[in-house]
Every structure is written in C-alpha cells, then in structure tokens.
Amino acid sequence: MAARSDELLGTRAMRATDLHRIIGIERRCYHFPWGETAFLDSMAVGYICRVLTLGHQVVGYVIVSSGAGEAHLLNISIDPEWQGRGFGRQLVHLARESAREAGAEILLLEVRPSNQIALQLYARTGFHQIGRRSNYYRAVEGREDAIILSCPL
Ligand SMILES: CC(C)(COP(=O)(O)OP(=O)(O)OC[C@H]1O[C@@H](n2cnc3c(N)ncnc32)[C@H](O)[C@@H]1OP(=O)(O)O)[C@@H](O)C(=O)NCCC(=O)NCCS
C-alpha cells in the first residue's frame, strides 16, 4: 500500500526484505543503479545502512562506510515520489550523526557535477569541495567527472 504524507516518519536499520522496494527506488533515481549485491555486501560488511520510513513504507535510504576516522557517504536516495519534502536533508543529518557515533571526524562523498539538486543539498548541509576526479563516472554519453565533497563532523 502507498504511504501517505500524514504517516509517521521514522528510521531503522536496512533489512534484506527491504531490497525489492529499494531496488525499485534505485532504478527510478539513477541511470546506473546499484544492484542487490551492492546492498547485501554493504550490510554484510557492517556499513551503516539505514532506511527512512513513512508509516511502513521505505521512502529513502543511506549507506555510509566508516573507518580510521573517516566516513564515506556511498548512497543516499529518496523515492522520486517523495523528493522535495526535506527527507534528503534528514538523511544527510542521519548520515552525519551515525558517522560521528562511529568515530569519524570527517564525512566524504562523490557527486556528479550534473546532479544540481544533490549539490544544492550538500552545500546547504555543511559540505565543501575538496577535489575533482576526472572521468570518474559512467555517463549516458561517455564519462563524467566526480566532485569530491567533505564535511567536518
Ligand atoms: C538528492 C536527493 C537525495 C535530495 O533529497 P530530497 O528529499 O529531494 O531533498 P530535500 O527536500 O531534503 O531538499 C534539500 C535541499 O536540496 C535542494 N533541492 C531539493 N529539491 C530541489 C530541486 N527540485 N531543485 C533544486 N534544489 C533542490 C535544496 O537546496 C533543498 O534545500 P532547501 O529546501 O533548503 O532549498 C534526492 O533528490 C534524490 O534521491 N535524488 C536521486 C538520487 C541522488 O541523486 N542521490 C545523490 C547522489 S550523490
């Protein structure tokens, strides 16, 4: 059943049983979505894997790896039906809190220069650019750079 906007927003650990729903969101969010194995591996190696729920429905998720004082935001996605309501911002805060609790002092991520919405979100949540990797991502036509962003925790 579809979630309603008056339902309670919550977060919890990602479960294997969420993957059907998550893969559906991935496919609608990205030209090059993560596959099921990437999520299963992230859970298996102990990355921070959290979902955002509205009622019982998963509407977003975030994955963060952490070690040696440094955390990496590997995936942050909101169901396109639920974007633009502040949920992405909440997931960034959750990622920061979780990374800090895991002992990280800095949170890093990579983003496509063409992803203006994500760039806006990160600029508003305390990230700044520290570098750029040339031709890092596969793109619909050719390759695309990655902008590297950092946020102190
Ligand atoms: C990027 C993403 C997670 C943002 O989530 P969201 O819930 O839509 O974002 P929010 O509603 O929390 O908005 C946070 C900020 O993002 C920016 N933003 C959101 N929607 C925007 C839009 N349509 N146009 C421009 N900026 C926008 C704004 O700066 C906004 O802050 P503001 O409300 O103070 O202006 C979401 O769009 C998404 O899942 N995109 C596809 C997957 C993706 O690109 N992930 C990031 C990979 S690096």
The ligand as an ORCA input file, in Angstrom:
! r2SCAN-3c Opt
* xyz 0 1
  C      19.414     14.332     -3.823
  C      18.205     13.856     -3.018
  C      18.634     12.784     -2.001
  C      17.613     15.068     -2.266
  O      16.513     14.617     -1.494
  P      15.192     15.487     -1.351
  O      14.359     14.850     -0.299
  O      14.574     15.687     -2.673
  O      15.801     16.890     -0.856
  P      15.188     17.875      0.263
  O      13.720     18.038      0.036
  O      15.639     17.426      1.606
  O      15.907     19.242     -0.110
  C      17.176     19.563      0.428
  C      17.821     20.618     -0.448
  O      18.072     20.078     -1.734
  C      17.861     21.073     -2.717
  N      16.737     20.694     -3.581
  C      15.777     19.768     -3.360
  N      14.956     19.689     -4.421
  C      15.418     20.585     -5.323
  C      15.020     20.960     -6.641
  N      13.953     20.394     -7.243
  N      15.746     21.887     -7.270
  C      16.813     22.472     -6.695
  N      17.250     22.158     -5.444
  C      16.548     21.234     -4.789
  C      17.540     22.343     -1.989
  O      18.749     23.029     -1.714
  C      16.966     21.828     -0.702
  O      17.133     22.707      0.366
  P      16.048     23.867      0.623
  O      14.736     23.178      0.740
  O      16.528     24.487      1.880
  O      16.119     24.772     -0.559
  C      17.066     13.306     -3.949
  O      16.768     14.294     -4.894
  C      17.446     12.018     -4.653
  O      17.250     10.923     -4.112
  N      17.951     12.125     -5.894
  C      18.295     10.939     -6.692
  C      19.463     10.191     -6.111
  C      20.679     11.079     -5.995
  O      20.999     11.843     -6.874
  N      21.383     10.946     -4.851
  C      22.605     11.702     -4.577
  C      23.758     11.057     -5.263
  S      25.276     11.915     -4.876
*
